[in-house]
C-alpha cells in the first residue's frame, strides 16, 4: 500500500475568495504529497465548489514554469489564468 507524506498545504487564492464571497461555495485545500520510498510527488489541487448562483468547480494547481494557466474549470473542460477566472465569475453573478 502506498504511504504519503504531506510536504506542503496549498492555501486558497485570496483574489478568488474576494470575488465569490457573496456566492454559496465550499473550498477544499490542496496539498503536495510525497509518496514514501519513491521519488514521486502528487499534487492535489485546491478546489472551489460554487453552488449558487451558478454551478462551477474550479481546480487550482500550483504554478510551475511550464503552465501559465493554473486554473481548470471542470464544467467547461478548459484551463484559465487568474484574470480569466475572475471575469467568468463576475459574469456569472449577473
N, C-alpha and C positions, 0 to 999 in steps of 0.2 A: 504494500500500500504506500502511496506517495505521502510524504510529510512535507509540510510547508512552513516556512518561517517568514513572517511579515517584515519586510525591510523598511517600507515607507507607507504611511497612510496618506492618501490624497484628499485634500480639502476641497469643498465645493467652491466654484468660482463666484466671487462676491458681486461681479457685474451682472451675471445671470440672476442671482438671487435678488438683486435690487429690482430687476425688470419683472420677475414673477412673484413679487411679494404679495400682490393682490389676487393671485391665482390660487387654486387648490392644487397643492403639489406635495410630493414626498421626495427626499433626497437620500440616496444610498451612497455613502462614501466609498471611494475606490481604494485600491491597495496595490502595492508592488510586492510580490511574494517570490521568495527563492525556494526552489524545490531542493530539499536537502539531499546530499550525496550526489548532486549533479551540478553542472554549471549553467542550468537553465533558470530563467525567471518568467513569471507570469504576471501580466498586468490586468487587474480588474478595473474597469472604468468607473468613474463617478457617474451615477445615474440620476437624472432628473425626470421624475414621472409626473407629468402635468395632466390633471383630470378635468379641470374646468377653467375657463370657458371653452377650451379645446382639448383634444386628447393628443399628447405628444410624449414620446420617450426620447430623451436626448442623452447620448452617451458622450462623456468627455474623457479622452485618452491623454496621457501625459505626452507633451510635445517632445519630439526628437528632431534631429537635424533634417530628416528626410520629409516628414509630414508638416505642411504648413496649415493644414486644416484638421485640428484636433477634435472636432465635434462631429457626431454621427447621429442623424435623426432616423429612427427605425421606420417610421411610417412613410418616409419619403425615400428611404434606402440610398441616402446620399451624404457626403461629407461636406462640412461647412467650416468657415472661420468664425471667430467670435462675433465680429460685426454683422455677418450674415445671420447668425442665430438670433442676435438681438433684434434685427429687423423683422425676422419671421415672427418672433414672439410679440413684438409691438403690433404687427399687422393682425395677428390672431386675436388680439384683445378687442378690436373694434366690433 
